[in-house]
């Protein structure tokens, strides 16, 4: 798959030590670097290269010719822990820079961090994800439960109209509470 994806400029998200050898081989065979945003585990222990092992991994990826364009982690939706995770990723960026490797764009903040204004997690970019195209949420306030559902849809394609106003797409959304 990588032999087909890399020429299309699809950015890879490596998260294991084995990525160095694989991405290095693919880049060598294609005669071009493989673009990557590195998935770093800063404390959730789900996926990603554990931050304690990440520095040597980053250096080995750079030596293998991988074009590191960014690094990211995922957050827990606990603002204090999320801030510490973002700080670990920023610290890793500084360590990498000190060893001569640039990590590029850092991103961690998901929809929850954006909606709750956990700005310390915004880093260089945010990933609002689900909140862009729909979501379902509940909240209890003063003993009363509130639910909301938001859906967004779009049509991409020629719709029509006079030349100056020819529509090539339309989108809309609805909020139900």
N, C-alpha and C positions, 0 to 999 in steps of 0.2 A: 504494500500500500504506500509506503513512504516514497518509493520510486515514482509513483504517480502523483502524490500530494506535493512533494517538494518543488517540482517544476511549476506547479500552480501557485506557488508562494503561500501555501497553507502553513501557518505558524504552528510549530509543534509545542507541546507542553510536557516535557520530560519530567519524571518524578522519581526515577530509580537509578541506581548506579550503572546498570546495564546500558543506559541511554548513551553514555559516552562512546562505547564501541559501535553501537548500532548507528547513531547519527553521524559519527565520524566516517564509517564505511559508506553510508549513503551519500554524504557530501563528496567523498573522494570519487565514487563511481559516477556521480553526476557532474563533477567538476565545478561545484558551487557549494557555498556554505548552506547549512540547514538553519533556517530561522527558528528561534525558540524563545518562549516565555517560560521560565523555570518555575515549577510548582514546588514550593517550600512549605514544609510542615512546621509551623511556629507554635504548636501546642495542642492542636485538636487530636492528633494521632489518628487521622483518617487516611489521608494520602499525602504524598509529597515527600521530598527528601528532608529528613529531620534536620532542623536548623543547626544542630551541633555537628553534623557531618557535611553540611552544605558547602563549606569553603573549599575543601579539597575536591569535591565534586565539580564545583563551578570552575576551578582552575583546570581540571582535567577536560571539561567540555570545551573551554576556550582553546586549550592546546590541540584538541581534536578538530578544530576549525568550525565549531558550532557558532553561529552568529547570535549571541545572546542579546535580545532586544528588550527583555523585561523579566520580571519575577513577580510572583504573586503567592498569596496564601488565602485561606478561607477563615472566616470569623465565626464566633459562637453565638452572637447576639447578646452577650454580656458585655456592656460597654467598657468596664474596667479591664476585663481580660482581653477584649478586642484591642484596646489601646496598647496593652503590653505586647500583643502579637505584632501589631503594626510597628512598634518600636524595635522589636527583634528583626523584622525584615529590613528596616532602615539601617540598623546596626550592621547587618550582613552586607548591605550595599556599601557601607563605608569600609568594611574590611576588604571586600572585593576590590574596591577602588585602590586601596592601599597596596594591594598585590598586583595592580596593573590591569584589572578586569572591570569593565563597566557593566552594570546590570541593566541599564536602560530604565524603562518605565516600570515603576512599582505600583501594584494595585492590590487592594484587599477589600475595600468597602463594597458591600452588597446592598441590596434594597433596604434592609433593616438599618444599616449604618447611615445610609443617605436619609431615610425618613426620620430617624431619631437624631439626626445632626451630630453623629459621632465623628466630628471633623478631624480628630487626630488620626483617624484610620483612612482618610482620603488619599494620602500619599500623593502620587502623581496622576492617578486616574481612579475613577469609580466604576463599579459594575452593577448598575441598578437592576439588571436582569428582569425578574418577574414583574416588578412594578412598572416596567415599560409596556408590557402587553396584557397585563391582567393579574388579578390576585384576589384572594379572599382573606379577610381578617376579622377578628372578633376582639371585643374589649368589654371589660366589666367596669362600670363607673357608678359609684353610689349604689351598689347592689343591683344595678340594672345591666343586662347584657345587650350589647350592640353588635350587629354583624353587618359587614359591607362586602360587596362583590363588585369588582371592576373588570370589565372585559373590553378589549380593544381589537379591532379588526381592520384590515386593509386590503384593497384590491390593487394590484400592480398590473397595468396593461392598458392598452388604448380603450378609452371610453367614448370619446368623440367630442364634437363641438366645432364651432367655427375656428379657422386657423389660428387666430390670435389668442383664443381661449381653449384650445384643444386639451382635454383632460387626459393625463396618462396614468392617473391613479387617484384613489380617494381613501380616506381613513376616517374612523369615528370610534367613539367609545360610549359606554354607559356605566353609570354608577348606581347601584341599587342598595339601599340600606333598609 
